[in-house]
Amino acid sequence: MFKNVVSIEWLKEQLGFEDLRIIDCRFDLANPTKGLDEYIESHLPGSLYFNLDVDLSSEVQKHGGRHPLPEIENFVKKIEAAGISPSTKVVVYDNQGGGIASRLWWLLRFIGHTRVFVLEGGYSSWVREGYPITKDVPIFQKVSYSPVIQHQMIATIDDVKRNIKDQTSFLIDSREELRYLGIEEPIDNTAGHIPGALNFFWKDVLEGSKYKGKNELEAKFSSLNKESEVIVYCGSGVTACPNILMLNELDFDNVKLYAGSWSDWISYPDNPIAKSKE
């Protein structure tokens, strides 16, 4: 039983509860408007749409990566408009294996919101079971939200640089192996990985559309020490979040996101790059 993940069967029984908010996070990196188009076409009853580029990120700068974290003030305004208070139960879903939804899960945890869950299987599993969908866009009363920022959830670029020297933390690269090894790089302008990083492709936490069992996940991450700091990154700080989600499930208590990730790292030309397996 997961503490951060809920089943479609569970969510179906919760529909209509006043303390529930459902957020649709579907997004396509190759077609940034596709997720919203899909939401307009159909979505889970009572769900609102959050866009990765607009709502879960801030504007791209010279540094900070392709999906910098949103300005907290703007993010809080978005969740206030969604009627999310500290006591609200939030379920987030996408159609990308949790890759985008986990970013929103992480952001809500970052501002101190603990009642947030990822929907296992996402939109496709919901539809496959014949559960209800709608075109209706709900309107909720705006509420006030006072964030409690969890600064310990963030690793800065200086933390990552320090770890290259001291090797006191575990550094995880969540991209697929060919990108990690620098053999392929379809998105960023430089290939390779941060020296010292271990490769744990984020999709390997999945078995089909569902998360692997805890025993399998324990085996997958068995080379890591739960007592040590773990820093996780990916291409732009988005698909690192499913790994963080599952590490949290396994009671790793000191896990940090390097939010700028690889796209931030390579924006500094003097930063070292590795291409061999660590």
For each residue, the residues with C-beta under 8 A, 3 or more apart:
1:
2: 5 6 120 211 249
3: 248 249
4: 105 116 117 118 245 248 249
5: 2 117 118 119 120 211 245 249
6: 2 10 11 91 117 118 119 120
7: 10 11 119 120 121
8: 11 12 119 120 121 125 126 129 131
9: 12 13 129
10: 6 7 13 14
11: 6 7 8 14 15 22 44 91 119 126
12: 8 9 15 131
13: 9 10
14: 10 11 17 20 89 91
15: 11 12 20 45 46 132
16: 20 46
17: 14 20 89
18:
19: 87 88 89
20: 14 15 16 17 46 88 89 90 91
21: 46 48 82 83 84 88 89 90 91 140
22: 11 44 45 46 47 48 90 91 92 93
23: 47 48 49 50 82 90 91 92 93 101 104
24: 35 39 43 44 47 48 49 50 93 94 123
25: 35 49 50 52 56 92 93 94 100 101 103 104
26: 34 35 38 39 49 93 94 95 96 100 123
27: 32 34 35 51 52 53 94 96 100
28: 31 32 34 35
29: 32 187
30:
31: 28 34
32: 27 28 29 35 51 52 53
33: 36 37
34: 26 27 28 31 37 38
35: 24 25 26 27 28 32 38 39 49 51 52 94 100
36: 33 39 40 49 51
37: 33 34 40 41
38: 26 34 35 41 42 43 95 123
39: 24 26 35 36 42 43 47 49
40: 36 37 135
41: 37 38 135
42: 38 39 133 134 135
43: 24 38 39 47 49 123 133 134 135
44: 11 22 24 47 93 123 126 131 132 133 134
45: 15 22 132 133 134 136
46: 15 16 20 21 22 138
47: 22 23 24 39 43 44 93 138
48: 21 22 23 24 82 137 138 140
49: 23 24 25 26 35 36 39 43
50: 23 24 25 55 56 78 92 104
51: 27 32 35 36 54 55 56
52: 25 27 32 35 55 56 57 67 100 103 238
53: 27 32 56 57 67
54: 51 57
55: 50 51 52 70 75 78
56: 25 50 51 52 53 67 70 75 100 103 104 107
57: 52 53 54 67 68 69 70
58: 64 68 69 70 71 74
59: 68
60: 64 65 66 67 68
61: 64 68
62: 267
63: 260 264 267 268
64: 58 60 61 68 259 260 264 267
65: 60 68 236 237 259 260 261 262 263 264 267
66: 60 187 188 235 236 263
67: 52 53 56 57 60 103 236 237 238
68: 57 58 59 60 61 64 65 237 259 260
69: 57 58 107 237 259
70: 55 56 57 58 74 75 107
71: 58 74 75
72: 75 76 111 147 149
73: 76 77
74: 58 70 71 77 78
75: 55 56 70 71 72 78 79 107 111
76: 72 73 79 80 111 145 147
77: 73 74 80 81
78: 50 55 74 75 81 82
79: 75 76 82 84 108 113 145
80: 76 77 83 84 142 143 144 145
81: 77 78 140 142
82: 21 23 48 78 79 140
83: 21 80 88 140 141 142 143
84: 21 79 80 88 90 113 143 145
85: 88 143 144 145
86: 112 113 145 146
87: 19 115
88: 19 20 21 83 84 85 115
89: 14 17 19 20 21 115 116 117
90: 20 21 22 23 84 108 113 115 116 117
91: 6 11 14 20 21 22 23 116 117 118 119
92: 22 23 25 50 101 102 104 105 108 116 117 118 119
93: 22 23 24 25 26 44 47 101 118 119 122 123 126
94: 24 25 26 27 35 97 98 99 100 101 122 123
95: 26 38 122 123 124
96: 26 27 99 100 101 122
97: 94 122 203 206 209 242
98: 94 101 102 118 120 122 206 211 242 245
99: 94 96 102 103 202 238 239 241 242
100: 25 26 27 35 52 56 94 96 103 104 238
101: 23 25 92 93 94 96 98 104 105 118 119 122
102: 92 98 99 105 106 118 239 241 242 244 245
103: 25 52 56 67 99 100 106 107 237 238 241
104: 23 25 50 56 92 100 101 107 108 116
105: 4 92 101 102 108 109 116 117 118 241 245
106: 102 103 109 110 153 241 244 245 257
107: 56 69 70 75 103 104 110 111
108: 79 90 92 104 105 111 113 116
109: 105 106 112 113 114 116 150 153
110: 106 107 149 150 153 154
111: 72 75 76 107 108 145 147 148 149 150
112: 86 109 147 148 149 150
113: 79 84 86 90 108 109 116
114: 109
115: 87 88 89 90
116: 4 89 90 91 92 104 105 108 109 113
117: 4 5 6 89 90 91 92 105
118: 4 5 6 91 92 93 98 101 102 105 245
119: 5 6 7 8 11 91 92 93 101 122 126
120: 2 5 6 7 8 98 125 209 210 211
121: 7 8 124 125 126 209 210
122: 93 94 95 96 97 98 101 119 125 126 209
123: 24 26 38 43 44 93 94 95 126 127
124: 95 121 127 128 209
125: 8 120 121 122 128 129 209
126: 8 11 44 93 119 121 122 123 129 131 133
127: 123 124 130 131 133
128: 124 125
129: 8 9 125 126
130: 127
131: 8 12 44 126 127
132: 15 44 45
133: 42 43 44 45 126 127
134: 42 43 44 45
135: 40 41 42 43
136: 45
137: 48
138: 46 47 48
139:
140: 21 48 81 82 83
141: 83
142: 80 81 83
143: 80 83 84 85
144: 80 85
145: 76 79 80 84 85 86 111
146: 86
147: 72 76 111 112
148: 111 112
149: 72 110 111 112
150: 109 110 111 112 153
151: 154
152: 254 256
153: 106 109 110 150 255 256 257
154: 110 151 256 257 259
155: 159 160 231 256 257 258
156: 159 160 258
157: 160 161 258 260 264 265 268
158: 161 162
159: 155 156 162 163 169 231 256 258
160: 155 156 157 163 164 171 194 231 233 258 265
161: 157 158 164 165 271
162: 158 159 165 166
163: 159 160 166 167 168 169 171 196 231
164: 160 161 167 194 195 196 272
165: 161 162
166: 162 163 169
167: 163 164 196
168: 163 228 229
169: 159 163 166 228 229 230 231
170: 198 224 225 228 229 230 231
171: 160 163 194 196 197 198 230 231 233
172: 197 198 199 200 224 230 231 232 233 240 243
173: 180 193 194 197 198 199 200 233 234 262
174: 200 201 202 232 233 234 239 240 242 243
175: 179 180 193 199 201 202 234 235 239 262
176: 179 180 201 203
177: 180 181 199 201
178: 181 183 184
179: 175 176 182 183 184 185 186 191 235
180: 173 175 176 177 193 197 199 201
181: 177 178 192 193 199 275 276 277
182: 179 185 191 192 193 273 275
183: 178 179 191
184: 178 179 191
185: 179 182 188 189 190 191
186: 179
187: 29 66 235 263
188: 66 185 191 235 262 263 266
189: 185 266
190: 185 266 273
191: 179 182 183 184 185 188 275
192: 181 182 273 274 275
193: 173 175 180 181 182 197 199 262 273 274 275 278
194: 160 164 171 173 197 233 262 265 271 272 273 274
195: 164 272 273 274 278
196: 163 164 167 171 274 278
197: 171 172 173 180 193 194 233 274 278
198: 170 171 172 173 223 278
199: 172 173 175 177 180 181 193 277 278
200: 172 173 174 204 220 221 243
201: 174 175 176 177 180 204
202: 99 174 175 205 234 239 240 242 243
203: 97 176 206 242
204: 200 201 220
205: 202 211 212 217 220 242 243 245 246
206: 97 98 203 209 210 211 212 242
207: 210 211 212 216
208:
209: 97 120 121 122 124 125 206
210: 120 121 206 207
211: 2 5 98 120 205 206 207 217 246
212: 205 206 207 216 217 220
213: 216 217
214: 217 218 249 250
215: 218 219
216: 207 212 213 219 220
217: 205 211 212 213 214 220 221 246 249 250
218: 214 215 221 222 250
219: 215 216 222
220: 200 204 205 212 216 217
221: 200 217 218 224 246 247 250 252
222: 218 219
223: 198
224: 170 172 221 228 230 247 252
225: 170 228
226: 250 251 252 253
227: 254
228: 168 169 170 224 225 254
229: 168 169 170 254 255 256
230: 169 170 171 172 224 247 252 254 255 256
231: 155 159 160 163 169 170 171 172 255 256 257 258
232: 172 174 240 243 244 247 255 256 257 258
233: 160 171 172 173 174 194 197 237 240 257 258 260 261 262 265
234: 173 174 175 202 237 238 239 240 261 262
235: 66 175 179 187 188 238 239 261 262 263
236: 65 66 67 260 261 262 263
237: 65 67 68 69 103 233 234 240 241 257 258 259 260 261
238: 52 67 99 100 103 234 235 241
239: 99 102 174 175 202 234 235 242
240: 172 174 202 232 233 234 237 243 244 257 258 261
241: 99 102 103 105 106 237 238 244 245 257
242: 97 98 99 102 174 202 203 205 206 239 245 246
243: 172 174 200 202 205 232 240 246 247
244: 102 106 232 240 241 247 248 255 257
245: 4 5 98 102 105 106 118 205 241 242 248 249
246: 205 211 217 221 242 243 249 250
247: 221 224 230 232 243 244 250 252 255
248: 3 4 244 245 251 252 255
249: 2 3 4 5 214 217 245 246
250: 214 217 218 221 226 246 247
251: 226 248
252: 221 224 226 230 247 248 255
253: 226
254: 152 227 228 229 230
255: 153 229 230 231 232 244 247 248 252
256: 152 153 154 155 159 229 230 231 232
257: 106 153 154 155 231 232 233 237 240 241 244
258: 155 156 157 159 160 231 232 233 237 240 261 264
259: 64 65 68 69 154 237 264
260: 63 64 65 68 157 233 236 237 263 264 265 267
261: 65 233 234 235 236 237 240 258 264 265
262: 65 173 175 188 193 194 233 234 235 236 265 266
263: 65 66 187 188 235 236 260 266 267
264: 63 64 65 157 258 259 260 261 267 268
265: 157 160 194 233 260 261 262 268 271
266: 188 189 190 262 263 271 273
267: 62 63 64 65 260 263 264
268: 63 157 264 265 271
269:
270:
271: 161 194 265 266 268
272: 164 194 195
273: 182 190 192 193 194 195 266
274: 192 193 194 195 196 197 278
275: 181 182 191 192 193
276: 181
277: 181 199
278: 193 195 196 197 198 199 274
